Amino acid sequence: MDHQPEQKTDRRQALAVLARANSAELAAAWEALSDAPAIETLRDSEIGLVMARGRVGGGGAAFNLGEVTVSRATVRLASGEVGIGHVMGRDTGRALMVARFDALWQSPGHRGWVETAVVAPVSQRLAKADAETRAKAAATRVNFFTMVRGEDA
Amino acid sequence: MYVAVKGGEAAIRNAHQLLAEKRRGDRSLPAMTVGQIVEQLTLAVDRVMGEGSLYDRRLAALAIKQARGDLIEAIFLVRAYRTTLPRFGASLPLDTGRMVAERRISATFKDLPGGQLLGPTFDYTHRLLDPALEDDGATEPAVADAAPTEDGLPRVTDLLADAGLIEPDGTGEDAEPADMTREPMAFPAGRDLRLQALARGDEGFLLALGYSTQRGYARTHPFAAEIRMGEVEIEIAVPGLDFPVSLGRVAVTECQMVNQFKGSGVAPPQFTRGYGLVFGHAERKAMAMALCDRALRARELGEDQTAPAQDEEFVLSHSDNVQATGFVEHLKLPHYVDFQAELDLLRRLRSEWEARDEAGREAAE
């Protein structure tokens, strides 16, 4: 598959895409990486909870909605970049992979590769899925009109 | 008082083995997979996530399988599991205005910007059983429109807040919200605590209470201004980073109820609001939650408190189905000592009563 011209995303966007990449996508990219530098695990991946919050009325004061399972990990490249991985669900392997790619993304020598090999294709898949969701929702768009009832006419 | 009993180990072990066999059912049929439950019993999974107060589809599906489809038992399993995990922190508040909506309707505003999207709904179906589902026939793919919905749909309540006829959301001041999983419930409860309790409350209980307000027990004249369902990004703040980190997306259902309000000593005549927000696709629950939220605001709005749905201590103390089932179902555990004591007391009272009765009759003679 030929790649689109390299799409610049900042780290926040890259992490948001990585968090939604599936294990197969992350594993395939990792295996394709020929010059993986030494990566040290700073914090072993672990499973825990994040309390999801909502806002009263959608825009008011915060309240606690319920918890979400989250896996997280932290790694460091020999050159010092610290990568973090936070993903929903109980998948410590995925969290570790995301942390590695986040670290690599910060390393000038690897950013382009991470963008091309992981962030861009996953981001395209996600955009396609969203477009499909939106298109299917749009097909159910309804235009209600009010009828004038007999006694009002 | 409950006094512990000993014994019965073998019987209990065998009962659990029998339970496992019954759970499996007819072995000539293939076992159901967790993946199948996740994909095909999605609304049961959503209910277990909402009332289990833990967003994890596979875990909820596993709980449903283990509980043989008993959703309250599955919710209990999920609640028990969550206590084994550490809390990493809290998310930033979800922005439902940025939802990728699968469904979004309004019963009050016909032509709202972004339109009315029916989405995957049971509404307008004829509620006739479909014999075709007896077989594993092919399902037609859903129709996709060439003009998809735009990115982000404004919340109806934001669109109509300007005139002052609809109560605004209130300020999003960043006070730490109450957390009933950390501190015991205290009354009077703030709206933050009430919404947390309602979000994890039993759907049936909240549905009945919401219904009671419609039937006149704390009438609030509700309209469903907007119901939306879809995925929202969830982000956390990570120490040392100057940007929020996305964890992925959660599916939620949101209900904005607006309620006619004639005004009171403390509030002008305007549409007041009730709010519902629930994990997953859980529209009935979100609507019931919004009705209960509004009814519970009676004190704040200076309304007469006359009905059960307005009594926060009553509602919040009984909305949790794990607590409720624990207390109701503990009655079937051995109470032999307890009962024996009651029996002894009753025998004593009875003999005293009979002695008095006899003495009375003798005196009368």
Interface residues (C-beta under 8 A of the other chain):
Chain A: D10 R11 R12 L15 A16 A19 R20 E46 I47 G48 L49 V50 M51 A52 R53 G54 R55 V56 G57 G58 G59 G60 A61 A62 F63 N64 L65 G66 E67 V68 T69 V70 R72 I84 H86 V87 M88 G89 R90 D130 A131 E132 T133 R134 A135 K136 A137 A138 A139 T140 R141 V142 N143 F144 F145 T146
Chain B: M49 G50 S53 L54 Y55 D56 R58 L59 R82 L85 P86 R87 F88 G89 A90 S91 L92 P93 L94 T96 G97 V100 A101 E102 R103 R104 K110 G115 Q116 L117 L118 G119 A142 V143 A144 D145 A146 A147 P148 T149 R155 T157 D158 P168 D169 G170 T171 G172 E173 D174 A175 P177 A178 D179 M180 T181 R191 D192 L193 L195 Q196 A199 R200 G230 E233 I234 I236 V238 L241 F243 P244 V245 S246 L247 G248 R249 V250 V252 E254 Q256 R273 Y275 L277 F279
